[in-house]
Amino acid sequence: MTRIRLRIDFDGDRYVGHGRIELLELIGRHGSISKAAQAMNMSYKRAWYLIDGFNGMFREPLIERHHGGRGGGSATLTPFGERVVAEYRAMEAKALAVFAGPIGLLEEKLVKPPEASRKARQLAPRN
């Protein structure tokens, strides 16, 4: 499936990209940084580091962490975090719509992936 991935670079190391947005979405879905990290095959430490830096980029927080006791803590997206995710996904959809024609032209010129060609040869009847 063809898709467009955006990365919005502000300055220095500050950016919004598909990986950070996916991490936010998973935190929103799971209510946990740990579970979101697991879903992305990422260490909790790396996810926490990414979220901490991402959260610090804006005047408003993207997530709120709730320290827990016996069952552990939780994390939720703030309304601003939800809006960042929604706006990013809307920009992706608009970009895909704008570039659908040129992308279609490129797709038409793609060669078949080697694995698909190999499987086709294996399944083809032999004379």
C-alpha positions, 0 to 999 in steps of 0.5 A, spaced: 500 500 500 502 506 497 502 512 503 505 518 504 509 519 511 510 527 513 515 529 517 515 537 519 521 540 521 521 546 526 528 547 528 534 544 531 532 537 533 524 539 534 520 535 529 513 531 528 513 525 524 509 519 523 513 515 529 511 520 534 504 520 532 504 513 532 506 513 539 501 518 541 496 514 538 498 507 541 498 511 548 491 514 547 489 507 545 492 503 551 492 508 556 500 506 557 506 508 555 509 501 556 503 498 552 504 503 547 512 501 547 511 494 546 506 495 541 511 498 537 517 493 539 520 499 543 523 499 549 519 503 555 525 507 556 526 509 549 518 511 548 519 515 555 524 519 552 521 520 545 514 522 549 518 527 554 522 530 548 515 531 544 511 533 550 517 539 551 516 542 544 510 545 545 507 550 550 501 545 552 503 538 554 501 532 549 500 527 554 499 526 562 502 521 566 498 518 572 503 515 577 500 509 579 501 504 585 500 497 585 497 496 578 502 501 575 501 508 572 497 510 566 498 516 561 492 519 557 492 524 551 491 531 552 486 535 548 492 538 545 495 531 544 489 529 540 488 535 536 496 534 534 494 527 532 488 529 528 491 535 524 497 530 522 493 525 520 489 530 516 495 533 513 497 526 511 490 525 507 491 531 504 498 530 501 496 523 499 490 526 495 494 532 492 499 527 490 495 521 487 496 522 480 503 523 480 503 517 485 499 513 480 504 514 475 510 512 479 506 505 481 504 504 474 512 503 473 514 499 479 517 492 477 514 487 481 517 485 488 522 479 487 518 475 492 512 476 488 516 474 481 519 468 485 512 465 487 509 466 481 515 462 477 514 457 482 506 456 481 507 457 474 505 450 470 511 447 467 511 445 459 
